Amino acid sequence: MMKTREMIRARRRRVVAGVIALVAMAVFPDVAHACPVCFDRDDEARIAFLATTGLLPGLPLGVGAGTGWWLRKRVREVEAKADRQEARGR
């Protein structure tokens, strides 16, 4: 377990690194642009990037919902099988 002084030093390092990153972005704003293609003047490319931006947040939600649906279906199948076996045993 980290000692209190080590935790304080680690926190200070993270804060200093964050401040340096923010200052660098403020001083050199051109470097902060991650993707020059996103600012393309071509309408087709811009629409594709917007569609992808809308799709990506929904993808994990869809995977989670699909997994939940599958688990619910599987539990119902197992319970139905257990009920049938219990009915046969009586």
N, C-alpha and C positions, 0 to 999 in steps of 0.2 A: 504494500500500500504506500502511496506517495505521501511524503511528509508535507506539512502545511507550507513550508518555504518552497519546496519543489513545485507544489501546485500553483503558488503565487507566481513563481518564475515562468512556468508554462503558460499561464494566463496572460502575463505581460508580453511574452513572445508572440502569442496569437494576436493580441491587440496591436502590437507594433507592426506585425506583418499586415494586418488589415488596414491600418492607417497608411502604410507605405503603398499598398495596392490602390487605395482610394486617391492618394496624392498623385500617383503615377497616372491613373486614369484622368484626373483633372488636368494634369500638365500636358499629357499626350493623348488627347481624345481620339485621334485617328487610330491609335493602337487598340482602343477599346472596341472598335467595330470588329466583331468576331467573324462576320460573314459578309463580304462585299456583294455577294450574289443576292442577298436578301433585299438589297436596295436597287435591284435591276429595274430598268425602265420598261422592260418587256412585260406586257400584261399577262401573257401566258405563264411566264415563270413566277410572277408575283402571285397569281391565283393558285399555282401549284404549291408555293410555300405557305400560303394562308390555309389551304386545305390540309396540308400536312400538319400545320400548327394546331388546327382544330382536331385532327385525328389522334395525335399523340397523347393528349391528356385523357381521351376517352378509352384508349387501348388498355391501360391497367385496370380501369373500372370494368371494362368488358370481360377481362380475364378473371377478375375477382367474382363478378356476377356469374359467369359461366361455371367457375369452380363451385360456387355455392349451389347453383342449380343442379350440377352433377352429383354433389354430395347428398343433397336432399333426395334426389331420385334414387341414389344407391341405398340410402338408409331406409327408404320406403320399401325397396325390393328386399332387403335383408329382413325387415320386420314382417313383410308378407310371407316370406319363406319360413320364418320362425313360427308364424301363426299357422301356416299349413302343416308344419311338422307337429306342432302342439295339438292340432285338431286330429291328426292321424293317431297320435299317441293316446287319445282319450277313448 
